[in-house]
């Protein structure tokens, strides 16, 4: 026996009898249930830990600390925000066209079919004639060039 600590069997038996008798109490901080004899100790510890939030541990940063990699990561993170060009988005233009169409329309059934609004920033693939955003086009065109059994291109839209 290990001094004044009860054995696992004794604790298990106490736990089973306490459950039968309804001797469980609920922690007011975390909502977990404990034996009434252990609840007081748990509540004291739980109240202390609820007040402070631990910050997330970044193991990659910890491994890099004190090495050349740490200096490289700091240099890379300071360079990143300036390097990216802002993305152009024409949602406002599409939205305005949509609002004008709704204002001019009497009934929804009377609305004419609108021609699709083509994004001027998109690049057409010379092989399949599909249109892509610039970065996607850079990936797509070399792959599309090497395709042997190409399906027919999409039908041309009438203007």
ABEGO torsion letter per residue (X at the ends): XBEABBBAAAAAAAAAAAAAAGABBBBAAAGBBBBAAAAAAAAAAAAAAAABBBBBBBAAAAAABGBAAAAAAAAAAAAAAAABBBBBBAAAAAAAAAAAAAAABABAAABBBBBBBBBAABBBBAAAGBBBBAAAAAAAAAAAAABABBBBBBBBBBX
